[in-house]
Amino acid sequence: MMMNGLRLTATGSSIAAKSLTGNIVVASRQVRSNAAVLERCTEIRNRNPRNLELMTIARKPQGYHLDNKGHEFWNKLFVRVSARHFDAEIVHYKHGPTITVSTRDWALKKQLYKTNDISAYSNVGRVLAQKCLEAGITSVYCDIDEESSQKFAAFIAEMKKGGVALEEPPQYTHAYPWDAKRMVKPWTLEN
């Protein structure tokens, strides 16, 4: 391939260029650090809008003083039970349903004997926990009483076993100079 009077030849991890005068110039690819780029960087743009929620810096909707409690969450676990099916979904406070798992799903329904027994609830919990971790959701707000039924207890046990915390961490609040107790800043590393 000819380019600007140079004949380029690519072999392996290096590129050789032969000029019209016959000189061979070899340029090899190397792994370089981003330190030089970061030194010249003037602005950093976060392209993951939920990153602040993971760091517990984002604001939780608090509502007003006289509002009903239960709206202070980033992601909440909602459960819908019908006569024949069981649905569970993770709902973001701003963007609506994020992850939905149901016994109506053909792939899950095909593996179940019944769509509303304890094994169905535990399998929905297992699949929902796996989808949450794949989507990067590690903690959700859950107000389901697991002592109300064995089915919900099995569902919640599978969610916990799958690695999803059913309680969101508190929102980071900046400490005032006169505060006796201060929260650890989410961006600091602890040993």
MDTraj code that builds the backbone (N, CA, C; nanometers):
import mdtraj as md
import numpy as np

residues = "MET MET MET ASN GLY LEU ARG LEU THR ALA THR GLY SER SER ILE ALA ALA LYS SER LEU THR GLY ASN ILE VAL VAL ALA SER ARG GLN VAL ARG SER ASN ALA ALA VAL LEU GLU ARG CYS THR GLU ILE ARG ASN ARG ASN PRO ARG ASN LEU GLU LEU MET THR ILE ALA ARG LYS PRO GLN GLY TYR HIS LEU ASP ASN LYS GLY HIS GLU PHE TRP ASN LYS LEU PHE VAL ARG VAL SER ALA ARG HIS PHE ASP ALA GLU ILE VAL HIS TYR LYS HIS GLY PRO THR ILE THR VAL SER THR ARG ASP TRP ALA LEU LYS LYS GLN LEU TYR LYS THR ASN ASP ILE SER ALA TYR SER ASN VAL GLY ARG VAL LEU ALA GLN LYS CYS LEU GLU ALA GLY ILE THR SER VAL TYR CYS ASP ILE ASP GLU GLU SER SER GLN LYS PHE ALA ALA PHE ILE ALA GLU MET LYS LYS GLY GLY VAL ALA LEU GLU GLU PRO PRO GLN TYR THR HIS ALA TYR PRO TRP ASP ALA LYS ARG MET VAL LYS PRO TRP THR LEU GLU ASN".split()
xyz = np.array([
    [0.0847, -0.1168, 0.0000],
    [0.0000, 0.0000, 0.0000],
    [0.0899, 0.1241, 0.0000],
    [0.0628, 0.2173, -0.0882],
    [0.1428, 0.3391, -0.0982],
    [0.0724, 0.4530, -0.0252],
    [0.1494, 0.5262, 0.0556],
    [0.0928, 0.6393, 0.1271],
    [0.2023, 0.7441, 0.1459],
    [0.1844, 0.8636, 0.0908],
    [0.2796, 0.9742, 0.1016],
    [0.4212, 0.9333, 0.0612],
    [0.4325, 0.8553, -0.0422],
    [0.5642, 0.8150, -0.0882],
    [0.6252, 0.7023, -0.0079],
    [0.5492, 0.6413, 0.0826],
    [0.5986, 0.5306, 0.1639],
    [0.5218, 0.4050, 0.1294],
    [0.5899, 0.2955, 0.1223],
    [0.5245, 0.1665, 0.1023],
    [0.5101, 0.1023, 0.2404],
    [0.3841, 0.0781, 0.2835],
    [0.3572, 0.0234, 0.4162],
    [0.3407, -0.1268, 0.4090],
    [0.4025, -0.1960, 0.5032],
    [0.3882, -0.3400, 0.5157],
    [0.3593, -0.3709, 0.6616],
    [0.2474, -0.4370, 0.6888],
    [0.2108, -0.4708, 0.8267],
    [0.2377, -0.6180, 0.8508],
    [0.3189, -0.6461, 0.9523],
    [0.3460, -0.7844, 0.9912],
    [0.3422, -0.7929, 1.1426],
    [0.2579, -0.8784, 1.1950],
    [0.2525, -0.8981, 1.3397],
    [0.2146, -0.7719, 1.4121],
    [0.3009, -0.7315, 1.5071],
    [0.2700, -0.6139, 1.5872],
    [0.3514, -0.4927, 1.5452],
    [0.4119, -0.4949, 1.4265],
    [0.4892, -0.3790, 1.3827],
    [0.4517, -0.3427, 1.2397],
    [0.4787, -0.2202, 1.2055],
    [0.4512, -0.1702, 1.0712],
    [0.5838, -0.1216, 1.0137],
    [0.6170, -0.1691, 0.8958],
    [0.7404, -0.1256, 0.8303],
    [0.7036, -0.0351, 0.7140],
    [0.7740, 0.0742, 0.7008],
    [0.7505, 0.1677, 0.5915],
    [0.8797, 0.1822, 0.5129],
    [0.8708, 0.1664, 0.3844],
    [0.9881, 0.1801, 0.2986],
    [0.9675, 0.3035, 0.2117],
    [1.0591, 0.3981, 0.2243],
    [1.0458, 0.5210, 0.1471],
    [1.0957, 0.4980, 0.0059],
    [1.0719, 0.5963, -0.0788],
    [1.1144, 0.5853, -0.2177],
    [1.2666, 0.5846, -0.2295],
    [1.3350, 0.6387, -0.1285],
    [1.4813, 0.6393, -0.1318],
    [1.5392, 0.5072, -0.0847],
    [1.4570, 0.4191, -0.0276],
    [1.5044, 0.2884, 0.0135],
    [1.5249, 0.2730, 0.1628],
    [1.5070, 0.3801, 0.2404],
    [1.5225, 0.3691, 0.3854],
    [1.4019, 0.2972, 0.4457],
    [1.4273, 0.2062, 0.5391],
    [1.3193, 0.1321, 0.6052],
    [1.2991, 0.1895, 0.7443],
    [1.1763, 0.2265, 0.7732],
    [1.1401, 0.2801, 0.9036],
    [1.0439, 0.1814, 0.9678],
    [1.0730, 0.1373, 1.0904],
    [0.9877, 0.0406, 1.1595],
    [0.9254, 0.1094, 1.2802],
    [0.7952, 0.1029, 1.2880],
    [0.7224, 0.1559, 1.4033],
    [0.6462, 0.0412, 1.4673],
    [0.6704, 0.0169, 1.5925],
    [0.6016, -0.0946, 1.6590],
    [0.4944, -0.0409, 1.7531],
    [0.3917, -0.1208, 1.7698],
    [0.2835, -0.0852, 1.8617],
    [0.3229, -0.1276, 2.0020],
    [0.2996, -0.0416, 2.0963],
    [0.3306, -0.0730, 2.2352],
    [0.2137, -0.0311, 2.3220],
    [0.2063, -0.0927, 2.4375],
    [0.1055, -0.0529, 2.5340],
    [0.1563, 0.0711, 2.6045],
    [0.0787, 0.1761, 2.6003],
    [0.1191, 0.3011, 2.6625],
    [0.0222, 0.3348, 2.7742],
    [0.0685, 0.4072, 2.8729],
    [-0.0197, 0.4457, 2.9826],
    [-0.0976, 0.5714, 2.9449],
    [-0.2019, 0.5968, 3.0189],
    [-0.2852, 0.7142, 2.9943],
    [-0.2402, 0.8348, 3.0757],
    [-0.1247, 0.8266, 3.1404],
    [-0.0795, 0.9347, 3.2269],
    [-0.0630, 1.0651, 3.1499],
    [-0.0065, 1.0580, 3.0308],
    [0.0142, 1.1798, 2.9519],
    [-0.1190, 1.2411, 2.9098],
    [-0.2145, 1.1573, 2.8776],
    [-0.3468, 1.2068, 2.8381],
    [-0.4158, 1.2724, 2.9570],
    [-0.4057, 1.2102, 3.0745],
    [-0.4718, 1.2649, 3.1928],
    [-0.4090, 1.3957, 3.2394],
    [-0.2795, 1.4132, 3.2165],
    [-0.2151, 1.5389, 3.2548],
    [-0.2671, 1.6556, 3.1719],
    [-0.2949, 1.6330, 3.0436],
    [-0.3444, 1.7388, 2.9557],
    [-0.4961, 1.7536, 2.9612],
    [-0.5622, 1.6644, 3.0299],
    [-0.7087, 1.6637, 3.0330],
    [-0.7609, 1.7825, 3.1132],
    [-0.8535, 1.8559, 3.0563],
    [-0.9104, 1.9706, 3.1260],
    [-1.0498, 1.9428, 3.1798],
    [-1.1177, 1.8457, 3.1235],
    [-1.2513, 1.8128, 3.1726],
    [-1.2737, 1.6630, 3.1584],
    [-1.3442, 1.6079, 3.2551],
    [-1.3779, 1.4658, 3.2519],
    [-1.5292, 1.4563, 3.2433],
    [-1.5780, 1.3834, 3.1459],
    [-1.7211, 1.3674, 3.1284],
    [-1.7598, 1.2251, 3.1670],
    [-1.8518, 1.2136, 3.2617],
    [-1.9004, 1.0835, 3.3053],
    [-2.0091, 1.0394, 3.2090],
    [-1.9839, 0.9316, 3.1367],
    [-2.0811, 0.8840, 3.0393],
    [-2.1718, 0.7769, 3.0980],
    [-2.1532, 0.7428, 3.2241],
    [-2.2395, 0.6475, 3.2925],
    [-2.3232, 0.7254, 3.3934],
    [-2.4492, 0.7518, 3.3644],
    [-2.5289, 0.8354, 3.4541],
    [-2.5562, 0.7708, 3.5892],
    [-2.5444, 0.6395, 3.5993],
    [-2.5732, 0.5722, 3.7262],
    [-2.4486, 0.5534, 3.8113],
    [-2.3349, 0.6037, 3.7647],
    [-2.2115, 0.5902, 3.8402],
    [-2.2208, 0.6636, 3.9734],
    [-2.2866, 0.7781, 3.9752],
    [-2.3000, 0.8533, 4.0992],
    [-2.3857, 0.7780, 4.2003],
    [-2.4804, 0.6988, 4.1529],
    [-2.5599, 0.6167, 4.2437],
    [-2.4749, 0.5063, 4.3046],
    [-2.3857, 0.4486, 4.2248],
    [-2.2977, 0.3448, 4.2776],
    [-2.2034, 0.4010, 4.3829],
    [-2.1623, 0.5262, 4.3657],
    [-2.0726, 0.5889, 4.4626],
    [-2.1490, 0.6528, 4.5779],
    [-2.2804, 0.6441, 4.5779],
    [-2.3720, 0.7006, 4.6782],
    [-2.3621, 0.8525, 4.6872],
    [-2.3236, 0.9176, 4.5788],
    [-2.3165, 1.0633, 4.5762],
    [-2.4451, 1.1226, 4.5202],
    [-2.5135, 1.0502, 4.4326],
    [-2.6354, 1.1020, 4.3693],
    [-2.7437, 1.1260, 4.4740],
    [-2.8293, 1.2208, 4.4439],
    [-2.9383, 1.2517, 4.5367],
    [-3.0499, 1.1493, 4.5261],
    [-3.1044, 1.1132, 4.6410],
    [-3.2241, 1.0293, 4.6436],
    [-3.3440, 1.1225, 4.6528],
    [-3.4530, 1.0891, 4.5860],
    [-3.5713, 1.1749, 4.5989],
    [-3.6262, 1.1640, 4.7404],
    [-3.6355, 1.2760, 4.8091],
    [-3.6796, 1.2733, 4.9480],
    [-3.8241, 1.3161, 4.9647],
    [-3.8775, 1.3889, 4.8702],
    [-4.0148, 1.4354, 4.8831],
    [-4.0257, 1.5465, 4.9862],
    [-4.1458, 1.5635, 5.0369],
    [-4.1700, 1.6666, 5.1362],
    [-4.1899, 1.6038, 5.2726],
    [-4.1898, 1.6851, 5.3747],
    [-4.1949, 1.6367, 5.5118],
    [-4.3226, 1.5581, 5.5415],
    [-4.4343, 1.5980, 5.4833],
    [-4.5621, 1.5329, 5.5135],
    [-4.5982, 1.4219, 5.4156],
    [-4.5127, 1.3928, 5.3188],
    [-4.5399, 1.2845, 5.2244],
    [-4.5292, 1.1487, 5.2918],
    [-4.5899, 1.0498, 5.2270],
    [-4.5755, 0.9130, 5.2760],
    [-4.4309, 0.8682, 5.2616],
    [-4.3878, 0.7834, 5.3522],
    [-4.2516, 0.7307, 5.3467],
    [-4.2424, 0.6252, 5.2371],
    [-4.1220, 0.5905, 5.1995],
    [-4.1015, 0.4834, 5.1036],
    [-4.0634, 0.5280, 4.9642],
    [-4.0367, 0.6561, 4.9432],
    [-3.9971, 0.7037, 4.8108],
    [-3.8492, 0.7371, 4.8048],
    [-3.7755, 0.7055, 4.9088],
    [-3.6353, 0.7415, 4.9148],
    [-3.5497, 0.6230, 4.8702],
    [-3.5386, 0.6053, 4.7385],
    [-3.4609, 0.4941, 4.6834],
    [-3.4113, 0.5310, 4.5446],
    [-3.3065, 0.4596, 4.5005],
    [-3.2621, 0.4701, 4.3616],
    [-3.3243, 0.3579, 4.2799],
    [-3.3140, 0.2359, 4.3302],
    [-3.3736, 0.1191, 4.2650],
    [-3.4579, 0.0453, 4.3673],
    [-3.5793, 0.0098, 4.3294],
    [-3.6704, -0.0574, 4.4224],
    [-3.7197, -0.1868, 4.3608],
    [-3.7363, -0.2870, 4.4448],
    [-3.7871, -0.4166, 4.4030],
    [-3.9389, -0.4154, 4.4153],
    [-4.0078, -0.4340, 4.3029],
    [-4.1533, -0.4435, 4.3015],
    [-4.1928, -0.5857, 4.2655],
    [-4.2974, -0.6344, 4.3309],
    [-4.3454, -0.7709, 4.3088],
    [-4.4936, -0.7645, 4.2764],
    [-4.5355, -0.8388, 4.1730],
    [-4.6754, -0.8486, 4.1352],
    [-4.7147, -0.9959, 4.1361],
    [-4.8203, -1.0281, 4.2084],
    [-4.8676, -1.1662, 4.2168],
    [-5.0077, -1.1721, 4.1584],
    [-5.0275, -1.2644, 4.0642],
    [-5.1616, -1.2883, 4.0108],
    [-5.1991, -1.4323, 4.0431],
    [-5.3139, -1.4749, 3.9957],
    [-5.3605, -1.6101, 4.0264],
    [-5.2712, -1.7167, 3.9638],
    [-5.2110, -1.6872, 3.8487],
    [-5.1317, -1.7891, 3.7799],
    [-4.9842, -1.7550, 3.7655],
    [-4.9469, -1.6286, 3.7824],
    [-4.8091, -1.5897, 3.7536],
    [-4.7517, -1.5026, 3.8641],
    [-4.6188, -1.4906, 3.8600],
    [-4.5438, -1.4103, 3.9562],
    [-4.4460, -1.3231, 3.8782],
    [-4.4511, -1.1924, 3.8992],
    [-4.3640, -1.0974, 3.8307],
    [-4.2810, -1.0228, 3.9344],
    [-4.1549, -1.0006, 3.9037],
    [-4.0669, -0.9202, 3.9887],
    [-3.9891, -0.8266, 3.8978],
    [-3.9750, -0.7020, 3.9410],
    [-3.9021, -0.6056, 3.8593],
    [-3.8279, -0.5065, 3.9469],
    [-3.7199, -0.4552, 3.8921],
    [-3.6420, -0.3503, 3.9558],
    [-3.6790, -0.2205, 3.8852],
    [-3.7242, -0.1226, 3.9641],
    [-3.7705, 0.0044, 3.9082],
    [-3.6785, 0.1157, 3.9561],
    [-3.6264, 0.1930, 3.8617],
    [-3.5457, 0.3103, 3.8927],
    [-3.6409, 0.4260, 3.9204],
    [-3.6063, 0.5108, 4.0160],
    [-3.6980, 0.6175, 4.0560],
    [-3.7255, 0.7166, 3.9435],
    [-3.6326, 0.7307, 3.8494],
    [-3.6489, 0.8299, 3.7447],
    [-3.6828, 0.7679, 3.6096],
    [-3.6219, 0.6538, 3.5779],
    [-3.6333, 0.5964, 3.4442],
    [-3.7301, 0.4795, 3.4347],
    [-3.7962, 0.4439, 3.5428],
    [-3.8962, 0.3373, 3.5375],
    [-3.8360, 0.1984, 3.5450],
    [-3.9091, 0.0974, 3.4951],
    [-3.8625, -0.0418, 3.5061],
    [-3.7289, -0.0637, 3.4347],
    [-3.6352, -0.1203, 3.5070],
    [-3.5028, -0.1476, 3.4524],
    [-3.4884, -0.2941, 3.4152],
    [-3.5239, -0.3824, 3.5079],
    [-3.5121, -0.5270, 3.4872],
    [-3.6441, -0.5904, 3.5265],
    [-3.6943, -0.6804, 3.4433],
    [-3.8195, -0.7498, 3.4707],
    [-3.7996, -0.8989, 3.4490],
    [-3.8463, -0.9779, 3.5460],
    [-3.8454, -1.1239, 3.5344],
    [-3.9839, -1.1712, 3.5729],
    [-4.0370, -1.2636, 3.4951],
    [-4.1723, -1.3118, 3.5185],
    [-4.1806, -1.4601, 3.4875],
    [-4.2784, -1.5257, 3.5487],
    [-4.3038, -1.6652, 3.5121],
    [-4.3790, -1.6718, 3.3801],
    [-4.4163, -1.5573, 3.3234],
    [-4.4759, -1.5534, 3.1900],
    [-4.3699, -1.5696, 3.0808],
    [-4.2440, -1.5409, 3.1144],
    [-4.1350, -1.5562, 3.0174],
    [-4.1277, -1.7014, 2.9729],
    [-4.1225, -1.7210, 2.8421],
    [-4.1287, -1.8563, 2.7884],
    [-4.0110, -1.9421, 2.8347],
    [-3.8912, -1.8843, 2.8371],
    [-3.7724, -1.9615, 2.8752],
    [-3.7802, -2.0084, 3.0198],
    [-3.8350, -1.9264, 3.1068],
    [-3.8490, -1.9643, 3.2476],
    [-3.9693, -2.0550, 3.2681],
    [-4.0781, -2.0247, 3.1993],
    [-4.2010, -2.1033, 3.2125],
    [-4.1797, -2.2471, 3.1661],
    [-4.0962, -2.2650, 3.0667],
    [-4.0683, -2.3971, 3.0119],
    [-3.9978, -2.4868, 3.1141],
    [-3.9202, -2.4266, 3.2052],
    [-3.8436, -2.5028, 3.3033],
    [-3.9219, -2.5308, 3.4317],
    [-4.0369, -2.4662, 3.4501],
    [-4.1118, -2.4788, 3.5753],
    [-4.2258, -2.5790, 3.5628],
    [-4.2545, -2.6482, 3.6739],
    [-4.3681, -2.7387, 3.6784],
    [-4.4970, -2.6582, 3.6952],
    [-4.4956, -2.5636, 3.7906],
    [-4.6068, -2.4707, 3.8118],
    [-4.5500, -2.3296, 3.8147],
    [-4.6312, -2.2341, 3.7782],
    [-4.5818, -2.0962, 3.7710],
    [-4.6115, -2.0147, 3.8960],
    [-4.6657, -2.0779, 3.9996],
    [-4.6945, -2.0006, 4.1207],
    [-4.6644, -2.0778, 4.2491],
    [-4.5690, -2.1709, 4.2453],
    [-4.5320, -2.2413, 4.3677],
    [-4.3981, -2.1883, 4.4197],
    [-4.3483, -2.2481, 4.5267],
    [-4.2262, -2.1988, 4.5906],
    [-4.1060, -2.2080, 4.4966],
    [-4.0978, -2.3140, 4.4191],
    [-3.9832, -2.3268, 4.3278],
    [-3.9859, -2.2185, 4.2199],
    [-4.1035, -2.1776, 4.1765],
    [-4.1132, -2.0690, 4.0781],
    [-4.0635, -1.9380, 4.1394],
    [-4.1012, -1.9113, 4.2637],
    [-4.0575, -1.7892, 4.3313],
    [-3.9056, -1.7892, 4.3486],
    [-3.8500, -1.9033, 4.3890],
    [-3.7047, -1.9077, 4.4093],
    [-3.6300, -1.8964, 4.2761],
    [-3.6830, -1.9548, 4.1699],
    [-3.6176, -1.9430, 4.0391],
    [-3.6257, -1.8012, 3.9843],
    [-3.7373, -1.7343, 4.0058],
    [-3.7480, -1.5936, 3.9645],
    [-3.6472, -1.5097, 4.0428],
    [-3.6310, -1.5384, 4.1715],
    [-3.5318, -1.4673, 4.2522],
    [-3.3904, -1.4902, 4.2030],
    [-3.3602, -1.6126, 4.1643],
    [-3.2265, -1.6460, 4.1143],
    [-3.1979, -1.5739, 3.9823],
    [-3.2946, -1.5758, 3.8915],
    [-3.2756, -1.5115, 3.7608],
    [-3.2682, -1.3595, 3.7760],
    [-3.3514, -1.3031, 3.8628],
    [-3.3495, -1.1581, 3.8838],
    [-3.2167, -1.1138, 3.9449],
    [-3.1641, -1.1903, 4.0388],
    [-3.0346, -1.1556, 4.0986],
    [-2.9240, -1.1598, 3.9937],
    [-2.9270, -1.2590, 3.9074],
    [-2.8258, -1.2694, 3.8023],
    [-2.8362, -1.1517, 3.7055],
    [-2.9578, -1.1153, 3.6659],
    [-2.9753, -1.0024, 3.5742],
    [-2.9346, -0.8709, 3.6392],
    [-2.9601, -0.8571, 3.7698],
    [-2.9195, -0.7353, 3.8406],
    [-2.7679, -0.7199, 3.8389],
    [-2.6971, -0.8278, 3.8687],
    [-2.5514, -0.8196, 3.8702],
    [-2.4954, -0.7958, 3.7305],
    [-2.5591, -0.8528, 3.6286],
    [-2.5140, -0.8283, 3.4916],
    [-2.5371, -0.6833, 3.4508],
    [-2.6410, -0.6204, 3.5051],
    [-2.6706, -0.4809, 3.4727],
    [-2.5942, -0.3836, 3.5619],
    [-2.5215, -0.4341, 3.6623],
    [-2.4444, -0.3473, 3.7501],
    [-2.5204, -0.2978, 3.8706],
    [-2.6342, -0.3562, 3.8998],
    [-2.7124, -0.3172, 4.0170],
    [-2.6780, -0.4139, 4.1291],
    [-2.6144, -0.3638, 4.2344],
    [-2.5710, -0.4505, 4.3436],
    [-2.6565, -0.4374, 4.4678],
    [-2.7369, -0.3323, 4.4758],
    [-2.8238, -0.3156, 4.5922],
    [-2.9549, -0.2517, 4.5479],
    [-3.0640, -0.2968, 4.6079],
    [-3.1969, -0.2437, 4.5784],
    [-3.2710, -0.2214, 4.7095],
    [-3.3681, -0.1333, 4.7046],
    [-3.4536, -0.1100, 4.8204],
    [-3.5676, -0.2110, 4.8157],
    [-3.5889, -0.2817, 4.9262],
    [-3.6917, -0.3854, 4.9311],
    [-3.7759, -0.3646, 5.0559],
    [-3.9066, -0.3501, 5.0378],
    [-3.9964, -0.3367, 5.1521],
    [-4.0909, -0.4560, 5.1644],
    [-4.0519, -0.5696, 5.1078],
    [-4.1335, -0.6912, 5.1138],
    [-4.1083, -0.7598, 5.2468],
    [-4.2149, -0.7992, 5.3132],
    [-4.2039, -0.8711, 5.4398],
    [-4.1866, -1.0191, 5.4088],
    [-4.0660, -1.0706, 5.4322],
    [-4.0400, -1.2098, 5.3978],
    [-4.1070, -1.3077, 5.4935],
    [-4.1532, -1.2603, 5.6074],
    [-4.2211, -1.3480, 5.7022],
    [-4.3684, -1.3655, 5.6675],
    [-4.4169, -1.2919, 5.5670],
    [-4.5588, -1.3009, 5.5331],
    [-4.5932, -1.4330, 5.4656],
    [-4.4996, -1.4919, 5.3909],
    [-4.5263, -1.6220, 5.3292],
    [-4.3948, -1.6938, 5.3001],
    [-4.4033, -1.8237, 5.2836],
    [-4.2847, -1.9029, 5.2523],
    [-4.2346, -1.8725, 5.1116],
    [-4.3260, -1.8393, 5.0229],
    [-4.2862, -1.8095, 4.8853],
    [-4.1977, -1.6851, 4.8799],
    [-4.2399, -1.5800, 4.9491],
    [-4.1587, -1.4583, 4.9516],
    [-4.0262, -1.4822, 5.0234],
    [-4.0270, -1.5663, 5.1260],
    [-3.9026, -1.5987, 5.1964],
    [-3.8051, -1.6691, 5.1028],
    [-3.8550, -1.7607, 5.0197],
    [-3.7689, -1.8305, 4.9234],
    [-3.7174, -1.7337, 4.8173],
    [-3.8038, -1.6440, 4.7717],
    [-3.7651, -1.5447, 4.6708],
    [-3.6540, -1.4540, 4.7237],
    [-3.6716, -1.4019, 4.8442],
    [-3.5737, -1.3100, 4.9022],
    [-3.4438, -1.3826, 4.9360],
    [-3.4540, -1.5077, 4.9805],
    [-3.3326, -1.5850, 5.0098],
    [-3.2490, -1.6061, 4.8836],
    [-3.3142, -1.6319, 4.7713],
    [-3.2408, -1.6493, 4.6452],
    [-3.1794, -1.5178, 4.5971],
    [-3.2486, -1.4073, 4.6205],
    [-3.1913, -1.2771, 4.5837],
    [-3.0641, -1.2504, 4.6648],
    [-3.0703, -1.2789, 4.7951],
    [-2.9526, -1.2580, 4.8800],
    [-2.8402, -1.3535, 4.8422],
    [-2.8756, -1.4782, 4.8137],
    [-2.7746, -1.5768, 4.7761],
    [-2.7102, -1.5408, 4.6422],
    [-2.7861, -1.4760, 4.5560],
    [-2.7341, -1.4340, 4.4257],
    [-2.6385, -1.3166, 4.4324],
    [-2.6293, -1.2494, 4.5479],
    [-2.5323, -1.1415, 4.5636],
    [-2.5903, -1.0019, 4.5575],
    [-2.7220, -0.9886, 4.5628],
    [-2.7848, -0.8567, 4.5600],
    [-2.8222, -0.8180, 4.7027],
    [-2.7755, -0.7031, 4.7475],
    [-2.8109, -0.6534, 4.8802],
    [-2.9499, -0.5919, 4.8727],
    [-3.0353, -0.6278, 4.9661],
    [-3.1733, -0.5790, 4.9643],
    [-3.1910, -0.4548, 5.0506],
    [-3.0854, -0.3797, 5.0631],
    [-3.0897, -0.2538, 5.1358],
    [-2.9888, -0.1610, 5.0703],
    [-3.0333, -0.0437, 5.0304],
    [-2.9425, 0.0495, 4.9641],
    [-2.8566, 0.1211, 5.0673],
    [-2.7322, 0.1524, 5.0306],
    [-2.6479, 0.2281, 5.1233],
    [-2.7016, 0.3704, 5.1380],
    [-2.6720, 0.4346, 5.2496],
    [-2.7221, 0.5715, 5.2676],
    [-2.6530, 0.6684, 5.1726],
    [-2.7235, 0.7738, 5.1395],
    [-2.6688, 0.8764, 5.0516],
    [-2.5593, 0.9522, 5.1256],
    [-2.4503, 0.9787, 5.0562],
    [-2.3401, 1.0541, 5.1162],
    [-2.3840, 1.1982, 5.1361],
    [-2.3655, 1.2476, 5.2565],
    [-2.3937, 1.3878, 5.2859],
    [-2.2643, 1.4530, 5.3319],
    [-2.2408, 1.5709, 5.2817],
    [-2.1184, 1.6426, 5.3160],
    [-2.1218, 1.6812, 5.4636],
    [-2.0130, 1.6575, 5.5330],
    [-2.0063, 1.6889, 5.6759],
    [-1.9709, 1.8359, 5.6961],
    [-2.0320, 1.8940, 5.7946],
    [-1.9988, 2.0304, 5.8328],
    [-1.8783, 2.0271, 5.9262],
    [-1.8052, 2.1361, 5.9382],
    [-1.6862, 2.1353, 6.0244],
    [-1.7172, 2.1024, 6.1706],
    [-1.8372, 2.1295, 6.2168],
    [-1.8704, 2.1060, 6.3567],
    [-1.9313, 1.9674, 6.3818],
    [-1.9470, 1.8856, 6.2785],
    [-2.0024, 1.7509, 6.2972],
    [-1.9020, 1.6608, 6.3678],
    [-1.9505, 1.5874, 6.4686],
    [-1.8634, 1.4960, 6.5425],
    [-1.8367, 1.3700, 6.4611],
    [-1.9409, 1.3158, 6.3974],
    [-1.9256, 1.1947, 6.3171],
    [-1.9343, 1.2318, 6.1699],
    [-1.8415, 1.1781, 6.0933],
    [-1.8387, 1.2069, 5.9504],
    [-1.8403, 1.0768, 5.8731],
    [-1.9126, 1.0783, 5.7628],
    [-1.9166, 0.9607, 5.6762],
    [-1.7847, 0.9494, 5.6002],
    [-1.7449, 0.8270, 5.5722],
    [-1.6264, 0.8057, 5.4898],
    [-1.6627, 0.8446, 5.3470],
    [-1.5769, 0.9205, 5.2835],
    [-1.6043, 0.9634, 5.1465],
    [-1.5997, 0.8421, 5.0546],
    [-1.6973, 0.8277, 4.9656],
    [-1.7043, 0.7079, 4.8808],
    [-1.5862, 0.6919, 4.7869],
    [-1.5180, 0.7989, 4.7541],
    [-1.4089, 0.7897, 4.6584],
    [-1.2742, 0.7629, 4.7254],
    [-1.2704, 0.7528, 4.8599],
    [-1.1450, 0.7189, 4.9266],
    [-1.1315, 0.5680, 4.9361],
    [-1.0097, 0.5209, 4.9288],
    [-0.9828, 0.3780, 4.9374],
    [-0.9397, 0.3435, 5.0787],
    [-0.9983, 0.2371, 5.1306],
    [-0.9624, 0.1912, 5.2640],
    [-0.8797, 0.0650, 5.2527],
    [-0.7906, 0.0463, 5.3475],
    [-0.7080, -0.0757, 5.3476],
    [-0.7836, -0.1920, 5.4057],
])
top = md.Topology()
chain = top.add_chain()
for i, resn in enumerate(residues, 1):
    res = top.add_residue(resn, chain, resSeq=i)
    for name in ("N", "CA", "C"):
        top.add_atom(name, md.element.get_by_symbol(name[0]), res)
traj = md.Trajectory(xyz[None], top)
